[in-house]
Structure formats: C-alpha cells, structure tokens
C-alpha cells in the first residue's frame, strides 16, 4: 500500500464524515504510560479523599448521572 493511496482513502473517509455533519477535533490527554503518572493520580486522590466539597460534587454527579441501561 502506498502512502498516496492511504492518504486518498483517509481524505475520502474524512470527506464522508464532514458530509454527514461531523467535524474533526483534536484533544490532548494525559499519557498514562509516563513515569510518575500512577503516583500523581494517587497523590491527587489522597488530597481529595476527605475534602467536603469533593464529596458534595461527587454526590451531585451521582444523582445527576443517567445510568439507565448501564451494566
């Protein structure tokens, strides 16, 4: 498979998505493979563990969440 052929297929696919009313976006997310990621997650969780505002927010999210049909 040549790069030109692959580029043509990708363009065709993207054009079809745009024609369907979609648009591309780019998001950046944390790299979970990075050294120290797990430790930083744990540190942040421990900071929030007994925070009353965090508990209030989590309770609100649980009440507001539409989980009908979830397994």
N, C-alpha and C positions, 0 to 999 in steps of 0.2 A: 504494500500500500504506500503510495507516495504522499508526501506532505500536502501537495497541491490537492490531491483527491480528498484527503481528510479535511482540509480547510473548506473545500466546496461543500462537503457533507455537513460540516458544522454550521456554515453560513446558511445552508438550506434549512436546517433544523431551527436555527435561531430566527430566521425569517418567518417560519411557520408559527413559532411561539409568539412573535410580535403580531402576526396576523390574527392570532387568537386573542389579542388584547393584553398580552403579558409583556413585561419589560424586565430586563436583567438588572440585578443589583449585586453589589459585592459587599460582603461582611467579613470582618476580621474577628476571629475568636481566639481565646487563649490556646496555646499549644500545650496540650496535656502531656506531651512527651518530654517537655523541657525539664531539666533537673530542677528540683525545688518546687515543682508545681503542687504535688501532693501535700508537701509540708505547708505551703502557703494556704492551701484550701483548709487544712486542719487548723492553722493559726486563726484564720478569719472566722471559722465556725466556733472556735473556743471563745473568741472575743464576743460573739453574738449570743452565746449559749444562754446567758441569764439576763439578756437585755430586754426590759419590759416592752419597749417599742417594737423590737423584732418579734416578740411573741404576739403582740397586737396585730402586726402586719400579717404574720403567718396565719393567725386565726381568721382574719378578714379574707385572705386569699383562699383558704379552705372553704369558707362559707360561700364565696363568690364563684368558685370554680364549677363549671358544668362538667361533671364526671359521669353523667348518664351514658351507659353503654361501654364504659371502660371495664376492662377485665381485672 
